[in-house]
């Protein structure tokens, strides 16, 4: 059963949302991904949000651009955590999306990651689930160690060849 719902307003969001899915796969977390427009098909959206708990979702990751109502509306209906991903937009560079998602009214929080922050949304969902799942927690700790080892390896290469050789 999928533990995380990933929802986006358009297929143009797929490059960012797929990064969230990739992280969930890395941690062995099942998810369901779908495209639903909160504005163009509100009846379908409301059914999705109302049935998410029944489907077994523990977290929803919702990506949206411009007016970016999808994450906030999910949070208004779904009783568990919602993570919003503001999408980069051509008109305002994603600031419109960011402000729309992060400025939720009191009582309806949406955890918000950076503009186009798909990977971090997936990691945050994993961290939320890890509170009650030791296996996911172990995978998160291993991932943290991997990142540390990557930085150490990059520094060792820099120290070995020197700055000028490293930048070529």
Protein Blocks (a to p, Z undefined) as FASTA:
>chain_A
ZZbdcddfbfklmmmmmmmmmmmmmnopacddddddfklmmmlmmmmmmmmmmnopabdc
dddehjlmmmmmmmmmmmcdcdddddddfklnommmmmmmmmccehiacddddehilmlm
mmmmmmmmmmmomklmmmmmmmmmmmmmmmmmmmmmmmmnommlmmZZ
